[in-house]
Amino acid sequence: MGASAGSSTGSSQHFATAGSTFNGGVPNNVIPPGTAITDSFDVSGFIGGFQGGCNWQWGAWVFGIEGDGSATNKSGQAFNSGLVPLFAPEVNWVSQTQERWLVTARGRLGWTIWDKTMVYATGGAAWAKIDTSEWVFAANGTGPIRTGHQESNVRSGWTVGGGAEYVLGYGWSVKGEYLYVKLDDFTTFTTAPFAPVNASPREVRLEDHIFRAGMNYKFW
């Protein structure tokens, strides 16, 4: 068992889906499916949590399973620039993606290249809580002037990565790890009330790049 912490970066983008409308479905304000509501935008933040698992060694090879749960404040936002050519008032609307927590369940395959050092590949399933929101931003750049809408979703996906672990002794080891996480695309902004939401519903895409360091204790 152990703990880890690091940084999480990635990208998100919002798209119109079948039935997406602008400004509450006013006639002639239907958004064509697949229209990009935002450009792709960066999302980043801190990530930290705990992990646990088991390892079995056979010669120089190590086979293992590991699960971890982390809190994160990862977030990013962008203006609804994709809709400006269709609906000029969108110029002052902002969409945001926030990741609140991340859980993974993975297998590990390691190779002990030296007596106390193991390099490994890892992969498996991932789950995350994602908040999506939209609001109006003041034209003079002073900040939000009213809240539009926010919805939370728990989504699944997959992850792959790798790392290295070094034995310190007395049951302790340290590791460095990279994970790529791709969460399934999902549709949100489907729960009323929508006012004053401009674009509803919408599809959200999100991927993560996680760099973290950790420490583990081996019980036996």
C-alpha positions, 0 to 999 in steps of 0.5 A: 500500500502507498500514496502518490501525488503529481500533476495531471494535464490533458485536453477537453472539447465540447460538441453539439449532439442531435437535438442541441439547441441555442438559447432554449430551442428558439425557432431556427436555433437548432445546432447541427450535430457535430458542431464544435461548441469550443475549440480543444482546450487544456485542462490541468491541475494537481492529483493525489491519492492512495494505491494498493495491490499485490505483486508476484515475482517469477525470476526477473519478471514481476506480475501484479494488480493495482488499484488507486483512488485520487482527488484532483482539481483539474480544470480548464475552460474556453469561450464558445468560439465554435458557435460564434459564426452561427450565433454571434451572442455566443462570443461572451459565453464560456464552457468549462470541464472539471475533473473531481476524482479519478479511480483506476484498476490496472494490471502491471508487468515488470522487469527487474533490470537491476537488483533493486530496480523494476521498470513496468508497464501498466494498463486497465480501467478508469473511472472519473467524476466530471463537472461540466458548466457554462456561464456568461462572461462580462464583455469587459473581462471582469469575470462571470456575470451569471451562472448558466448551468452545471451537471456532474457525470461519473464516466468510465474509460481506459488507461495505459502507462508505465513507470519505475520502482526502486526498493529502499529497504525495510519494506519501503519503495519509491516509484515514478509513473506516467498514465494516459487516461481516455474517458468515454465521450458522454452527453450532458446538459440533459437535466432541466432547468436549462435557462440561461444555458445557450447550448444544450445538450452537448457531448464532452470529450476528455483525456488525461496525462498523469505524471506522479511520484509515490511511495509504497510499503510491502507487508510481506 
